[in-house]
């Protein structure tokens, strides 16, 4: 259950009009708005998102060499025996 207090009258009127235009109750319209806003687009995965973010980053030769060296020599966990 969700209660929204102090909703401005003009927003209340706009929400009612939007719900009417979509053939839904105000409650169903709010659910649809929240779902469309909060849920990520279908098929969007964390790896894809990170790849998109990384596309705009240009590495220097030194940074590329550091990453390549790290891949060649991965960190090994310490033994606790």
N, CA, C and O of each residue as an XYZ file, in Angstrom:
324
protein
N       0.847     -1.176      0.000
C       0.000      0.000      0.000
C       0.887      1.231      0.000
O       1.933      1.258      0.649
N       0.469      2.229     -0.719
C       1.225      3.471     -0.837
C       0.250      4.635     -0.733
O      -0.772      4.662     -1.418
N       0.568      5.586      0.119
C      -0.234      6.795      0.249
C       0.643      7.970     -0.122
O       1.762      8.102      0.373
N       0.138      8.816     -0.987
C       0.900     10.008     -1.393
C       0.155     11.221     -0.872
O      -0.983     11.487     -1.259
N       0.817     11.954      0.015
C       0.208     13.147      0.606
C       0.738     14.391     -0.097
O       1.803     14.371     -0.715
N      -0.015     15.455      0.010
C       0.383     16.775     -0.494
C       0.673     16.774     -1.995
O       1.566     17.485     -2.457
N      -0.079     15.978     -2.755
C       0.055     15.966     -4.201
C      -0.595     17.241     -4.732
O      -1.766     17.497     -4.452
N       0.145     18.042     -5.489
C      -0.451     19.278     -6.011
C      -1.700     18.980     -6.855
O      -1.755     17.979     -7.571
N      -2.684     19.853     -6.758
C      -3.956     19.648     -7.442
C      -3.775     19.499     -8.952
O      -4.435     18.666     -9.572
N      -2.892     20.292     -9.546
C      -2.696     20.201    -10.996
C      -2.093     18.854    -11.397
O      -2.390     18.342    -12.476
N      -1.259     18.285    -10.548
C      -0.690     16.966    -10.815
C      -1.768     15.893    -10.679
O      -1.812     14.945    -11.462
N      -2.628     16.047     -9.689
C      -3.743     15.119     -9.495
C      -4.667     15.131    -10.714
O      -5.104     14.076    -11.172
N      -4.959     16.304    -11.232
C      -5.827     16.435    -12.404
C      -5.157     15.811    -13.629
O      -5.805     15.110    -14.406
N      -3.850     16.069    -13.799
C      -3.117     15.505    -14.936
C      -3.061     13.985    -14.852
O      -3.192     13.304    -15.869
N      -2.871     13.453    -13.659
C      -2.839     12.005    -13.477
C      -4.200     11.390    -13.801
O      -4.274     10.348    -14.453
N      -5.256     12.022    -13.353
C      -6.605     11.530    -13.644
C      -6.858     11.543    -15.160
O      -7.423     10.593    -15.702
N      -6.441     12.615    -15.839
C      -6.632     12.704    -17.288
C      -5.818     11.635    -18.012
O      -6.296     11.012    -18.960
N      -4.588     11.432    -17.556
C      -3.733     10.415    -18.179
C      -4.329      9.020    -17.997
O      -4.335      8.217    -18.930
N      -4.826      8.736    -16.806
C      -5.450      7.439    -16.539
C      -6.677      7.240    -17.428
O      -6.887      6.153    -17.967
N      -7.477      8.279    -17.577
C      -8.661      8.206    -18.433
C      -8.260      7.947    -19.880
O      -8.885      7.130    -20.557
N      -7.230      8.628    -20.359
C      -6.756      8.442    -21.739
C      -6.272      7.022    -21.989
O      -6.401      6.507    -23.100
N      -5.718      6.387    -20.967
C      -5.221      5.020    -21.107
C      -6.264      3.976    -20.708
O      -5.999      2.776    -20.774
N      -7.449      4.432    -20.293
C      -8.519      3.504    -19.924
C      -8.233      2.746    -18.642
O      -8.627      1.589    -18.499
N      -7.546      3.399    -17.705
C      -7.200      2.749    -16.438
C      -7.676      3.589    -15.265
O      -8.013      4.765    -15.404
N      -7.691      2.949    -14.114
C      -7.953      3.695    -12.887
C      -6.693      4.495    -12.556
O      -5.625      4.238    -13.110
N      -6.823      5.455    -11.658
C      -5.639      6.239    -11.257
C      -4.609      5.327    -10.603
O      -3.408      5.484    -10.823
N      -5.071      4.385     -9.807
C      -4.149      3.455     -9.146
C      -3.391      2.619    -10.176
O      -2.180      2.435    -10.053
N      -4.087      2.114    -11.183
C      -3.434      1.328    -12.234
C      -2.468      2.189    -13.034
O      -1.411      1.716    -13.453
N      -2.821      3.443    -13.247
C      -1.934      4.350    -13.987
C      -0.650      4.606    -13.208
O       0.437      4.606    -13.785
N      -0.767      4.823    -11.909
C       0.424      5.031    -11.076
C       1.310      3.784    -11.105
O       2.532      3.898    -11.195
N       0.707      2.601    -11.030
C       1.490      1.359    -11.123
C       2.226      1.280    -12.448
O       3.401      0.916    -12.488
N       1.537      1.622    -13.543
C       2.157      1.576    -14.870
C       3.313      2.573    -14.971
O       4.358      2.255    -15.538
N       3.133      3.762    -14.430
C       4.194      4.783    -14.450
C       5.398      4.302    -13.646
O       6.534      4.416    -14.105
N       5.158      3.770    -12.459
C       6.257      3.284    -11.624
C       6.994      2.132    -12.293
O       8.224      2.089    -12.283
N       6.252      1.210    -12.866
C       6.891      0.066    -13.519
C       7.729      0.509    -14.709
O       8.855      0.042    -14.882
N       7.195      1.401    -15.525
C       7.941      1.883    -16.695
C       9.175      2.684    -16.291
O      10.174      2.692    -17.010
N       9.110      3.347    -15.164
C      10.217      4.187    -14.713
C      11.303      3.392    -14.005
O      12.490      3.665    -14.185
N      10.909      2.425    -13.212
C      11.866      1.729    -12.352
C      12.496      0.514    -13.016
O      13.689      0.268    -12.840
N      11.721     -0.247    -13.774
C      12.267     -1.450    -14.405
C      13.178     -1.092    -15.566
O      12.858     -0.211    -16.365
N      14.319     -1.778    -15.660
C      15.199     -1.517    -16.807
C      14.574     -2.057    -18.080
O      13.734     -2.955    -18.029
N      14.984     -1.510    -19.237
C      14.460     -2.034    -20.502
C      14.733     -3.532    -20.615
O      15.738     -4.024    -20.102
N      13.850     -4.243    -21.276
C      13.979     -5.692    -21.441
C      15.314     -6.026    -22.081
O      15.711     -5.418    -23.076
N      15.991     -6.986    -21.508
C      17.245     -7.452    -22.092
C      18.468     -6.672    -21.663
O      19.581     -7.037    -22.041
N      18.309     -5.617    -20.891
C      19.470     -4.856    -20.441
C      20.145     -5.606    -19.306
O      19.518     -5.901    -18.288
N      21.402     -5.909    -19.479
C      22.171     -6.649    -18.481
C      23.296     -5.766    -17.968
O      23.698     -4.809    -18.629
N      23.794     -6.093    -16.799
C      24.851     -5.311    -16.178
C      26.085     -5.246    -17.068
O      26.674     -4.178    -17.232
N      26.481     -6.377    -17.643
C      27.656     -6.392    -18.515
C      27.483     -5.481    -19.717
O      28.414     -4.776    -20.105
N      26.296     -5.492    -20.307
C      26.018     -4.622    -21.452
C      26.069     -3.161    -21.039
O      26.593     -2.316    -21.766
N      25.527     -2.872    -19.875
C      25.550     -1.501    -19.379
C      26.982     -1.031    -19.145
O      27.343      0.080    -19.533
N      27.794     -1.867    -18.515
C      29.192     -1.503    -18.267
C      29.960     -1.339    -19.575
O      30.801     -0.448    -19.694
N      29.674     -2.191    -20.551
C      30.338     -2.077    -21.851
C      29.982     -0.753    -22.511
O      30.845     -0.094    -23.090
N      28.708     -0.359    -22.426
C      28.293      0.930    -22.995
C      28.998      2.095    -22.320
O      29.415      3.047    -22.979
N      29.130      2.013    -21.001
C      29.813      3.077    -20.268
C      31.275      3.145    -20.701
O      31.822      4.231    -20.891
N      31.913      1.967    -20.856
C      33.319      1.916    -21.218
C      33.619      2.325    -22.644
O      34.759      2.675    -22.950
N      32.628      2.293    -23.531
C      32.852      2.650    -24.929
C      33.364      4.075    -25.089
O      34.124      4.362    -26.013
N      32.960      4.951    -24.212
C      33.351      6.346    -24.332
C      34.685      6.673    -23.690
O      35.117      7.825    -23.716
N      35.343      5.681    -23.116
C      36.599      5.934    -22.410
C      37.767      5.505    -23.293
O      37.821      4.367    -23.758
N      38.692      6.420    -23.516
C      39.887      6.100    -24.300
C      41.056      5.877    -23.339
O      41.397      6.760    -22.551
N      41.668      4.688    -23.410
C      42.795      4.372    -22.536
C      44.098      4.876    -23.139
O      44.273      4.888    -24.358
N      44.991      5.282    -22.283
C      46.339      5.622    -22.736
C      47.112      4.318    -22.917
O      46.668      3.264    -22.461
N      48.250      4.386    -23.571
C      49.083      3.192    -23.758
C      49.497      2.610    -22.411
O      49.527      1.391    -22.240
N      49.814      3.478    -21.459
C      50.241      3.041    -20.131
C      49.097      2.319    -19.404
O      49.321      1.286    -18.773
N      47.890      2.851    -19.490
C      46.737      2.204    -18.863
C      46.445      0.857    -19.515
O      46.144     -0.116    -18.824
N      46.533      0.795    -20.838
C      46.307     -0.463    -21.553
C      47.334     -1.505    -21.137
O      46.987     -2.665    -20.914
N      48.608     -1.096    -21.031
C      49.668     -2.019    -20.623
C      49.423     -2.533    -19.200
O      49.639     -3.712    -18.919
N      48.977     -1.656    -18.310
C      48.708     -2.064    -16.920
C      47.578     -3.078    -16.864
O      47.663     -4.055    -16.119
N      46.520     -2.864    -17.639
C      45.409     -3.813    -17.653
C      45.812     -5.145    -18.271
O      45.396     -6.201    -17.796
N      46.613     -5.101    -19.319
C      47.073     -6.328    -19.968
C      47.957     -7.124    -19.020
O      47.842     -8.347    -18.945
N      48.835     -6.445    -18.299
C      49.715     -7.119    -17.341
C      48.891     -7.747    -16.218
O      49.205     -8.840    -15.747
N      47.856     -7.062    -15.801
C      47.003     -7.593    -14.727
C      46.295     -8.863    -15.187
O      46.159     -9.812    -14.415
N      45.842     -8.888    -16.443
C      45.169    -10.072    -16.972
C      46.125    -11.249    -17.071
O      45.725    -12.394    -16.861
N      47.396    -10.975    -17.391
C      48.389    -12.036    -17.544
C      48.798    -12.623    -16.193
O      49.185    -13.789    -16.115
N      48.714    -11.822    -15.134
C      49.114    -12.255    -13.792
C      47.986    -11.979    -12.803
O      48.062    -11.023    -12.030
N      46.935    -12.811    -12.818
C      45.812    -12.538    -11.916
C      46.215    -12.672    -10.445
O      47.121    -13.428    -10.096
N      45.539    -11.941     -9.623
C      45.790    -11.978     -8.184
C      45.269    -13.298     -7.633
O      44.158    -13.719     -7.952
N      46.071    -13.938     -6.813
C      45.681    -15.214     -6.202
C      45.280    -14.948     -4.746
O      45.938    -14.172     -4.052
N      44.213    -15.586     -4.290
C      43.806    -15.387     -2.897
C      44.845    -15.993     -1.941
O      45.512    -16.976     -2.263
N      44.959    -15.386     -0.775
C      45.896    -15.890      0.230
C      45.364    -17.184      0.852
O      44.166    -17.294      1.111
N      46.231    -18.155      1.091
C      45.786    -19.366      1.777
C      45.697    -19.094      3.284
O      46.575    -18.437      3.843
N      44.674    -19.580      3.925
C      44.499    -19.379      5.364
C      44.542    -20.698      6.115
O      43.862    -20.866      7.128
N      45.328    -21.618      5.627
C      45.426    -22.925      6.282
C      46.610    -23.000      7.190
O      46.840    -24.032      7.820
